[in-house]
Amino acid sequence: MTESIQVQKQKYERFKELFAVGRQRYLDAGGDPSRPSGSLHGNDYLTDEERTELITLGRELGGVKIIDGSVHVAGRSWKLPENSPLLKNQSTSEVRSDS
């Protein structure tokens, strides 16, 4: 159990680090220090790889899984619409096989 807590802490530290990287890039690009950098319209100053890692870590830390087109979190689940962009981000480890 101690190992899993340590892994969770490492993931959370990486999660915070990615936000800090995006914030610093925003400030380096001349962003207003009194305003949040935000992520609206891809304006988060992260690379695609960093953004994907951030999303993955957020889901893992929050206990969110997308399985067979449904979101599962905190013992609840709901079906996603067929055109949901979340379905495109479904990782292979989150796809349940019918075997």
TORKOL-4160 file (C-alpha; in steps of 0.2 Angstrom, whole numbers, padded with zeros to 4 digits, m for minus):
99
<pt num="1" X="0000" Y="0000" Z="0000"/>
<pt num="2" X="0014" Y="0012" Z="0004"/>
<pt num="3" X="0021" Y="0009" Z="m0014"/>
<pt num="4" X="0004" Y="0014" Z="m0022"/>
<pt num="5" X="0003" Y="0030" Z="m0011"/>
<pt num="6" X="0021" Y="0034" Z="m0017"/>
<pt num="7" X="0016" Y="0032" Z="m0035"/>
<pt num="8" X="0000" Y="0043" Z="m0032"/>
<pt num="9" X="0011" Y="0056" Z="m0025"/>
<pt num="10" X="0023" Y="0055" Z="m0039"/>
<pt num="11" X="0009" Y="0057" Z="m0052"/>
<pt num="12" X="0002" Y="0072" Z="m0042"/>
<pt num="13" X="0019" Y="0080" Z="m0042"/>
<pt num="14" X="0020" Y="0078" Z="m0061"/>
<pt num="15" X="0002" Y="0084" Z="m0063"/>
<pt num="16" X="0007" Y="0100" Z="m0054"/>
<pt num="17" X="0023" Y="0101" Z="m0063"/>
<pt num="18" X="0014" Y="0101" Z="m0080"/>
<pt num="19" X="0003" Y="0115" Z="m0074"/>
<pt num="20" X="0018" Y="0125" Z="m0069"/>
<pt num="21" X="0027" Y="0123" Z="m0086"/>
<pt num="22" X="0011" Y="0129" Z="m0095"/>
<pt num="23" X="0010" Y="0144" Z="m0083"/>
<pt num="24" X="0028" Y="0149" Z="m0085"/>
<pt num="25" X="0027" Y="0148" Z="m0104"/>
<pt num="26" X="0012" Y="0159" Z="m0103"/>
<pt num="27" X="0021" Y="0172" Z="m0093"/>
<pt num="28" X="0037" Y="0170" Z="m0104"/>
<pt num="29" X="0025" Y="0174" Z="m0119"/>
<pt num="30" X="0020" Y="0190" Z="m0111"/>
<pt num="31" X="0005" Y="0184" Z="m0102"/>
<pt num="32" X="m0003" Y="0195" Z="m0089"/>
<pt num="33" X="0003" Y="0188" Z="m0072"/>
<pt num="34" X="m0013" Y="0193" Z="m0063"/>
<pt num="35" X="m0024" Y="0182" Z="m0075"/>
<pt num="36" X="m0024" Y="0163" Z="m0076"/>
<pt num="37" X="m0016" Y="0156" Z="m0092"/>
<pt num="38" X="m0031" Y="0145" Z="m0095"/>
<pt num="39" X="m0034" Y="0131" Z="m0107"/>
<pt num="40" X="m0048" Y="0138" Z="m0118"/>
<pt num="41" X="m0046" Y="0134" Z="m0136"/>
<pt num="42" X="m0029" Y="0126" Z="m0133"/>
<pt num="43" X="m0022" Y="0141" Z="m0126"/>
<pt num="44" X="m0013" Y="0132" Z="m0112"/>
<pt num="45" X="0005" Y="0133" Z="m0119"/>
<pt num="46" X="0008" Y="0114" Z="m0117"/>
<pt num="47" X="0014" Y="0103" Z="m0131"/>
<pt num="48" X="0002" Y="0090" Z="m0137"/>
<pt num="49" X="0011" Y="0076" Z="m0128"/>
<pt num="50" X="0011" Y="0086" Z="m0112"/>
<pt num="51" X="m0008" Y="0090" Z="m0114"/>
<pt num="52" X="m0011" Y="0071" Z="m0116"/>
<pt num="53" X="m0001" Y="0067" Z="m0101"/>
<pt num="54" X="m0010" Y="0080" Z="m0091"/>
<pt num="55" X="m0027" Y="0073" Z="m0096"/>
<pt num="56" X="m0021" Y="0055" Z="m0093"/>
<pt num="57" X="m0014" Y="0060" Z="m0075"/>
<pt num="58" X="m0030" Y="0070" Z="m0071"/>
<pt num="59" X="m0041" Y="0055" Z="m0075"/>
<pt num="60" X="m0030" Y="0043" Z="m0065"/>
<pt num="61" X="m0029" Y="0054" Z="m0050"/>
<pt num="62" X="m0048" Y="0058" Z="m0051"/>
<pt num="63" X="m0053" Y="0039" Z="m0054"/>
<pt num="64" X="m0061" Y="0043" Z="m0070"/>
<pt num="65" X="m0062" Y="0029" Z="m0083"/>
<pt num="66" X="m0070" Y="0028" Z="m0100"/>
<pt num="67" X="m0075" Y="0011" Z="m0104"/>
<pt num="68" X="m0086" Y="0005" Z="m0119"/>
<pt num="69" X="m0092" Y="0023" Z="m0122"/>
<pt num="70" X="m0097" Y="0026" Z="m0104"/>
<pt num="71" X="m0089" Y="0037" Z="m0091"/>
<pt num="72" X="m0086" Y="0028" Z="m0074"/>
<pt num="73" X="m0082" Y="0038" Z="m0059"/>
<pt num="74" X="m0085" Y="0037" Z="m0040"/>
<pt num="75" X="m0097" Y="0022" Z="m0042"/>
<pt num="76" X="m0108" Y="0030" Z="m0055"/>
<pt num="77" X="m0108" Y="0029" Z="m0074"/>
<pt num="78" X="m0116" Y="0037" Z="m0089"/>
<pt num="79" X="m0116" Y="0034" Z="m0108"/>
<pt num="80" X="m0107" Y="0047" Z="m0119"/>
<pt num="81" X="m0115" Y="0054" Z="m0134"/>
<pt num="82" X="m0108" Y="0046" Z="m0150"/>
<pt num="83" X="m0100" Y="0062" Z="m0156"/>
<pt num="84" X="m0091" Y="0065" Z="m0139"/>
<pt num="85" X="m0073" Y="0071" Z="m0141"/>
<pt num="86" X="m0069" Y="0060" Z="m0125"/>
<pt num="87" X="m0072" Y="0044" Z="m0135"/>
<pt num="88" X="m0057" Y="0049" Z="m0146"/>
<pt num="89" X="m0046" Y="0050" Z="m0130"/>
<pt num="90" X="m0051" Y="0033" Z="m0124"/>
<pt num="91" X="m0034" Y="0024" Z="m0121"/>
<pt num="92" X="m0032" Y="0005" Z="m0125"/>
<pt num="93" X="m0030" Y="0001" Z="m0107"/>
<pt num="94" X="m0048" Y="0008" Z="m0103"/>
<pt num="95" X="m0056" Y="m0002" Z="m0117"/>
<pt num="96" X="m0065" Y="m0017" Z="m0111"/>
<pt num="97" X="m0063" Y="m0032" Z="m0122"/>
<pt num="98" X="m0078" Y="m0044" Z="m0124"/>
<pt num="99" X="m0068" Y="m0060" Z="m0122"/>
